[in-house]
Amino acid sequence: MFEAVFMMCFEAPDGPCREQLLPGYEAASLAECERNLAANPSVDDQMQGRDVYCQPVGVALEFLEVAPGLFVHLGRIEEPNADNLGDVSNIGFVIGEDSVAVVDTGTAPWMGEATWRAIRERTDKPVSHVILTHMHPDHVLGTAPLARSGAQVVGHSGLERALLDRQSNYVESLSAVIGPAEFIGVEPITVDLSVDEDVEIDLGHRKLALRAWPVAHTGNDLTVLDQGSGVLFTGDLVFHMHTPALDGRLVGWRRVLNGMSGLEVNQIVPGHGGPVLAWPDGAKDMQRYLEVLETDTRAAIDSGQRLGEAVETIAQSEADRWDLFEAYNPRNATVAFTELEWE
């Protein structure tokens, strides 16, 4: 198989370059791929003078079929680094009779490209929707190549503004640990379909129910229920193995999880870990951690501890139950203390 790619470089002299996928021109032979490009005169305008050429297909991400037509890539339980290239969160896609929806896109464009290739290994149906569960970079920065294919980008009504405020900082910090070349091709994310409460997407006799939640893990959390299989993509409203990361409101997160427990769901795909968990039992570790985080934080505040002192003790009983605890629990304790101190 062959695919179309183009080269993009940083504008700085001697800056790094990266080949990027131009989706939609895959073919069994080099000649056929080149004919597909030649048959579309708009390619030149789209690429703004960049040279587009065909070559053998690149790497596809590994996906597990966890329900008929529903596939999940299991990200590593690690911090992003130069070895994993940001492959640290779960990605999914659902195949309907007419089209495909992708749920989250990973940390960098290469992951969106590798997701596209994985889809093409299984179907030639168009990718109609790219659904982003929240603003964090390990879930959204691979969006550009999938959006380039013509897919609608779907997200919480607060997502686009949140990314406008943060995306450049995300890219800068991740470039320092992964390498700048991997972030060539990251583009501002425009949400084509904004979700305020509930939205239903039909992929052709396969419907996805999307729900926007109040402030919890972040201020723009979205869940995706595949109604046919009863599998719910929770995004980072549910963590497994990976220490949860609080970037919203602790009390709100606990309230949202309680509300989610009443959903008619068979299994969940968490944002990290799994890749599938029973429901509601799959959220019990999360609920316990958040309860301990709140209880310890309130006790620290009531006893008159200062923030710096409290962070050293809050939720330490959970330390042996989670990976990356030292990287995330102090931040969670800080956010929780700041929230509850002024209740």
Rosetta blueprint (number, residue, H / E / L):
1 M L
2 F E
3 E E
4 A E
5 V E
6 F E
7 M E
8 M E
9 C E
10 F L
11 E L
12 A L
13 P L
14 D L
15 G L
16 P L
17 C E
18 R E
19 E E
20 Q E
21 L E
22 L E
23 P E
24 G E
25 Y E
26 E E
27 A E
28 A L
29 S L
30 L H
31 A H
32 E H
33 C H
34 E H
35 R H
36 N H
37 L H
38 A H
39 A L
40 N L
41 P L
42 S H
43 V H
44 D H
45 D H
46 Q H
47 M H
48 Q L
49 G L
50 R L
51 D L
52 V E
53 Y E
54 C E
55 Q E
56 P E
57 V L
58 G L
59 V L
60 A L
61 L L
62 E L
63 F L
64 L E
65 E E
66 V E
67 A E
68 P L
69 G L
70 L E
71 F E
72 V E
73 H E
74 L L
75 G L
76 R L
77 I L
78 E L
79 E L
80 P L
81 N L
82 A L
83 D L
84 N L
85 L L
86 G L
87 D L
88 V L
89 S L
90 N L
91 I E
92 G E
93 F E
94 V E
95 I E
96 G L
97 E L
98 D L
99 S L
100 V E
101 A E
102 V E
103 V E
104 D L
105 T L
106 G L
107 T L
108 A L
109 P H
110 W H
111 M H
112 G H
113 E H
114 A H
115 T H
116 W H
117 R H
118 A H
119 I H
120 R H
121 E L
122 R L
123 T L
124 D L
125 K L
126 P L
127 V E
128 S E
129 H E
130 V E
131 I E
132 L L
133 T L
134 H L
135 M L
136 H L
137 P H
138 D H
139 H H
140 V H
141 L L
142 G L
143 T H
144 A H
145 P H
146 L H
147 A H
148 R H
149 S L
150 G L
151 A L
152 Q E
153 V E
154 V E
155 G E
156 H E
157 S L
158 G L
159 L H
160 E H
161 R H
162 A H
163 L H
164 L H
165 D H
166 R H
167 Q H
168 S H
169 N H
170 Y H
171 V H
172 E H
173 S H
174 L H
175 S H
176 A H
177 V H
178 I H
179 G L
180 P H
181 A H
182 E H
183 F H
184 I L
185 G L
186 V L
187 E L
188 P L
189 I L
190 T L
191 V L
192 D L
193 L E
194 S E
195 V E
196 D L
197 E L
198 D E
199 V E
200 E E
201 I E
202 D E
203 L L
204 G L
205 H L
206 R L
207 K E
208 L E
209 A E
210 L E
211 R E
212 A E
213 W L
214 P L
215 V L
216 A L
217 H L
218 T L
219 G L
220 N L
221 D L
222 L E
223 T E
224 V E
225 L E
226 D E
227 Q L
228 G L
229 S L
230 G L
231 V E
232 L E
233 F E
234 T E
235 G E
236 D E
237 L E
238 V E
239 F E
240 H L
241 M L
242 H E
243 T L
244 P L
245 A L
246 L L
247 D L
248 G L
249 R L
250 L H
251 V H
252 G H
253 W H
254 R H
255 R H
256 V H
257 L H
258 N H
259 G H
260 M H
261 S L
262 G L
263 L L
264 E L
265 V L
266 N L
267 Q E
268 I E
269 V E
270 P E
271 G E
272 H E
273 G L
274 G L
275 P L
276 V L
277 L E
278 A E
279 W L
280 P L
281 D H
282 G H
283 A H
284 K H
285 D H
286 M H
287 Q H
288 R H
289 Y H
290 L H
291 E H
292 V H
293 L H
294 E H
295 T H
296 D H
297 T H
298 R H
299 A H
300 A H
301 I H
302 D H
303 S L
304 G L
305 Q L
306 R L
307 L H
308 G H
309 E H
310 A H
311 V L
312 E L
313 T L
314 I L
315 A L
316 Q H
317 S H
318 E H
319 A H
320 D H
321 R H
322 W L
323 D E
324 L L
325 F H
326 E H
327 A H
328 Y H
329 N H
330 P H
331 R H
332 N H
333 A H
334 T H
335 V H
336 A H
337 F H
338 T H
339 E H
340 L H
341 E H
342 W L
343 E L
